[in-house]
């Protein structure tokens, strides 16, 4: 079967920045095995497959190389950019049916903003266990690591400075121990999201990295879902003075990305998180699956 697709760099304002995602229009009808094989073929972290929805404007299915996931941030921005590119949506509000619920997406000029669901705060993880997965010490961590989700869970880990974030290196054995501590499989996400309260550039307020276990690529250039989870953590714990800030990621990979972030609600009663960025359509074509 032939499907139209768009390859989009999300959270970028120029080609080869941010995080890439291939959007397969109408591909939600495909079986899981085909979707997983397609992600592996692209060597991207995630791809999306769209279809009709009875409860939203579009159904969006999200896939890693290993499994389907309920939601992901940069693919949501990429999907909206692809639909906008094809004239399938316009300026204003649209809605996506996802495994994490209905996600509202607003297009204003070239800025695409998604509203992630209210956060779910999970277990705190011992700093020493988390630090070992990145080859650093517990002293580099300035706040208790905690599992947080606004649609997809990550272990939010705040480091003392940008140099500490840049020093992180994935340790497979320590990651296996970390997963065992959490009682989960190694391919079930919840990786530490390393973030610091200074930007990669003067325009940014935070800088982050996400290292991934095989068969995913070694590092995610920009992680929109973790950005929402991190914003919730930072706001709740009083680590940021304002609920509005600029998040940066990907600079060490030569793929600079930036997001406009806004946490809605009081520190102890967050109702949602807006994460916005631009999307650049890099290529379009037909895929035969």
ABEGO torsion letter per residue (X at the ends): XBBBBBBBBBGBABBGBEBBBBBBBGAAABBAAAAAAAAAAAGBABBBBBBBBAABABBBBBBBAABBBABBAAAAAAAAAAAAAAGABBBEBBBBBBAAEBBBBBBBEABBBBBBBBBBBBBBBBAAAAAAAAGBBAAABABBBBBBBAGBBBBBBBBABAAAAAABBBBAAAAAAAAAAAGBBAAAEGBBBBBBABBABAABABBBBBBBBOABBABBABBAAAAAAAAAAAAAAGABABABBBBBBGAAAGBBBBBBBBBBEBAABBAEBBBBBBBBBABBEBBBX
